[in-house]
Amino acid sequence: MAIQVGDKAPDFELKDNHGRTVKLSDFRGEKNVVLLFYPFAFTGVCTGELCALRDNLPKFVNDDTQLLAVSNDSIHTLRVFAEQEGLEYPLLSDFWPHGDASRAYGVFDEDKGCAVRGTFIIDKEGVVRWTVLNGLPDARDLNEYVKALDTL
């Protein structure tokens, strides 16, 4: 079952596409976090979603908010993907132990071996304030993220 609005967001420690360690708890008291799980780099819908975020980046990476995108790809795959698409926000690898962070948020599809499309907006205190889950083929509407962030 996916994490619900009002739940404390589970902490995690993952490597980004440059090999740096990123912990959710590092943002507590500092920034709201848009935590976005997506199935795989280089796939059509995922690339479209992540490029739309890139094209609207000031809404999602600023003094008040940090975007973190998580997939089950390796850091090496994510590095090439970010370079190819010009993605300048952290792409986090939930590759090993495979899917641990995705499972903690209830978005790991055991049959497919990847995360479904789950987005969690987490406030500065580490509480989930908004969430949406979509199936693998269904893109999310990032305008909904903006509306949710405006309520914080």
LUMKETI-944685 format. One record per residue (C-alpha): x, y, z; chain; residue number from 1. Coordinates in nm, 4 decimals. Each point is the difference from the previous one (the first is absolute). Layout:
N
SITE;x;y;z;c;k
SITE;X;Y;Z;A;NUM
...
REM end
This chain:
152
SITE;x;y;z;c;k
SITE;0.0000;0.0000;0.0000;A;1
SITE;0.1303;0.3430;-0.0953;A;2
SITE;0.0865;0.2652;0.2563;A;3
SITE;-0.3007;0.2233;0.0680;A;4
SITE;-0.0496;0.3730;0.0550;A;5
SITE;0.0784;0.0783;0.3628;A;6
SITE;0.2561;-0.2815;0.0348;A;7
SITE;0.3585;0.0705;0.0951;A;8
SITE;0.2088;-0.0493;-0.3135;A;9
SITE;0.2390;-0.2946;0.0356;A;10
SITE;0.3611;0.1117;-0.0078;A;11
SITE;0.2350;-0.1476;-0.2570;A;12
SITE;0.3608;0.0272;-0.1085;A;13
SITE;0.0619;-0.0408;-0.3739;A;14
SITE;0.2773;0.0842;-0.2458;A;15
SITE;-0.0707;0.2595;-0.2665;A;16
SITE;0.1088;-0.0065;-0.3632;A;17
SITE;0.3404;0.1410;0.1040;A;18
SITE;0.0569;-0.2544;0.2784;A;19
SITE;-0.0781;0.2453;0.2809;A;20
SITE;-0.2015;-0.1201;0.2981;A;21
SITE;-0.3383;0.1696;0.0406;A;22
SITE;-0.2106;-0.0470;0.3132;A;23
SITE;-0.3577;0.1207;0.0248;A;24
SITE;0.0631;0.1078;0.3595;A;25
SITE;0.2643;0.2478;-0.1241;A;26
SITE;-0.2861;0.2223;-0.1197;A;27
SITE;-0.1982;-0.0013;0.3281;A;28
SITE;-0.0452;0.3464;0.1386;A;29
SITE;0.1453;0.1440;-0.3214;A;30
SITE;-0.2112;-0.0837;-0.3058;A;31
SITE;-0.3206;-0.1619;-0.1159;A;32
SITE;0.0743;-0.3029;-0.2187;A;33
SITE;-0.1718;-0.1173;-0.3166;A;34
SITE;0.0869;-0.3710;0.0032;A;35
SITE;-0.0739;-0.1579;-0.3336;A;36
SITE;0.0312;-0.3739;-0.0677;A;37
SITE;0.0093;-0.1088;-0.3646;A;38
SITE;0.0480;-0.3413;-0.1634;A;39
SITE;0.3070;0.0284;-0.2251;A;40
SITE;0.2293;0.2498;-0.1685;A;41
SITE;-0.0138;0.0208;-0.3806;A;42
SITE;-0.3646;-0.1095;-0.0251;A;43
SITE;-0.2479;0.2240;-0.1807;A;44
SITE;-0.2361;0.1057;0.2774;A;45
SITE;0.2783;0.0330;0.2587;A;46
SITE;0.2128;0.2120;-0.2311;A;47
SITE;-0.2997;0.2220;-0.0757;A;48
SITE;-0.0807;0.0499;0.3689;A;49
SITE;0.3585;0.0715;0.1028;A;50
SITE;0.0559;0.2407;-0.2901;A;51
SITE;-0.3216;0.1864;0.0883;A;52
SITE;0.1396;0.0439;0.3515;A;53
SITE;0.3309;0.1179;-0.1519;A;54
SITE;-0.1890;0.2564;-0.2067;A;55
SITE;-0.1771;0.1314;0.3119;A;56
SITE;0.2896;-0.0472;0.2423;A;57
SITE;-0.0238;0.3312;0.1928;A;58
SITE;-0.3388;-0.1161;0.1341;A;59
SITE;0.1567;-0.3187;0.1384;A;60
SITE;0.3559;0.0949;0.0956;A;61
SITE;0.0274;0.3275;0.1871;A;62
SITE;0.0670;0.1433;0.3468;A;63
SITE;-0.3102;-0.1728;0.1369;A;64
SITE;-0.0274;-0.3249;-0.1992;A;65
SITE;0.2197;-0.2874;-0.1189;A;66
SITE;-0.0919;-0.2502;-0.2696;A;67
SITE;0.1304;-0.3564;0.0424;A;68
SITE;-0.0719;-0.2536;-0.2763;A;69
SITE;0.0466;-0.3690;0.0859;A;70
SITE;0.0178;-0.3048;-0.2249;A;71
SITE;0.1337;-0.3515;0.0317;A;72
SITE;0.2686;0.0658;-0.2617;A;73
SITE;0.3732;-0.0039;0.0840;A;74
SITE;0.1820;0.3282;0.0636;A;75
SITE;0.1905;-0.0545;-0.3247;A;76
SITE;-0.3196;-0.0236;-0.2028;A;77
SITE;-0.1365;0.3082;0.1756;A;78
SITE;0.3182;0.1976;-0.0702;A;79
SITE;-0.0248;-0.0645;-0.3750;A;80
SITE;-0.3754;0.0677;0.0013;A;81
SITE;0.0444;0.3337;0.1829;A;82
SITE;0.2775;0.1080;-0.2352;A;83
SITE;-0.1970;-0.0970;-0.3100;A;84
SITE;-0.3172;0.1792;0.1121;A;85
SITE;0.1621;0.2982;0.1764;A;86
SITE;-0.1491;-0.0897;0.3393;A;87
SITE;0.1610;0.2143;0.2690;A;88
SITE;-0.1808;-0.1318;0.3058;A;89
SITE;0.0906;-0.3114;0.1995;A;90
SITE;-0.0899;-0.3340;-0.1553;A;91
SITE;0.0214;-0.2516;0.2831;A;92
SITE;0.0768;-0.3673;-0.0468;A;93
SITE;-0.2125;-0.2489;0.1951;A;94
SITE;0.1933;-0.2770;-0.1744;A;95
SITE;0.1615;-0.1778;0.2951;A;96
SITE;-0.1323;-0.1293;0.2252;A;97
SITE;-0.2439;-0.0173;-0.2879;A;98
SITE;-0.3115;0.2078;0.0640;A;99
SITE;0.0414;0.0588;0.3752;A;100
SITE;-0.1092;0.3658;-0.0123;A;101
SITE;-0.2779;-0.0785;-0.2487;A;102
SITE;-0.1284;-0.2728;0.2311;A;103
SITE;0.0132;0.2350;0.3011;A;104
SITE;-0.2353;0.2340;-0.1869;A;105
SITE;-0.2222;-0.2845;-0.1236;A;106
SITE;0.0655;0.0639;-0.3691;A;107
SITE;0.2156;-0.2998;-0.0988;A;108
SITE;-0.1603;-0.2378;-0.2506;A;109
SITE;0.1406;-0.3421;0.0927;A;110
SITE;-0.1065;-0.1580;-0.3294;A;111
SITE;0.1640;0.2650;-0.2178;A;112
SITE;0.3019;0.0642;0.2249;A;113
SITE;-0.0427;0.3765;-0.0018;A;114
SITE;-0.1832;0.2864;0.1632;A;115
SITE;-0.3384;0.1119;-0.1271;A;116
SITE;-0.0571;0.3718;-0.0527;A;117
SITE;-0.0336;0.1378;0.3511;A;118
SITE;0.0491;0.3588;0.1099;A;119
SITE;0.0160;0.1181;0.3602;A;120
SITE;0.0176;0.3621;0.1083;A;121
SITE;0.1677;0.0118;0.3377;A;122
SITE;0.0032;0.3106;0.2176;A;123
SITE;0.2981;0.1370;0.1898;A;124
SITE;-0.0934;-0.2046;0.3063;A;125
SITE;0.0122;-0.3238;-0.1990;A;126
SITE;-0.3767;-0.0555;-0.0241;A;127
SITE;-0.1645;-0.1089;-0.3248;A;128
SITE;-0.2440;0.2762;-0.1024;A;129
SITE;-0.1060;-0.1204;-0.3464;A;130
SITE;0.0364;-0.3130;-0.2074;A;131
SITE;-0.1010;-0.1500;-0.3312;A;132
SITE;0.0506;-0.3510;-0.1403;A;133
SITE;-0.0277;-0.0854;-0.3672;A;134
SITE;0.0435;-0.3258;-0.1831;A;135
SITE;0.3078;-0.0638;-0.2121;A;136
SITE;-0.1444;0.1327;-0.3284;A;137
SITE;-0.1704;0.3090;0.1480;A;138
SITE;0.1883;0.3305;0.0189;A;139
SITE;-0.0621;0.2325;0.2945;A;140
SITE;-0.1167;0.3611;-0.0251;A;141
SITE;0.2751;0.2202;0.1408;A;142
SITE;-0.2439;0.2911;0.0327;A;143
SITE;-0.1506;-0.1965;0.2874;A;144
SITE;0.3426;0.0033;0.1715;A;145
SITE;0.0120;0.3780;-0.0313;A;146
SITE;-0.3468;0.0362;0.1536;A;147
SITE;0.0977;-0.2290;0.2887;A;148
SITE;0.3243;0.1896;0.0632;A;149
SITE;-0.1944;0.3280;0.0083;A;150
SITE;-0.1949;-0.1299;0.3007;A;151
SITE;0.3119;-0.0443;0.2142;A;152
REM end
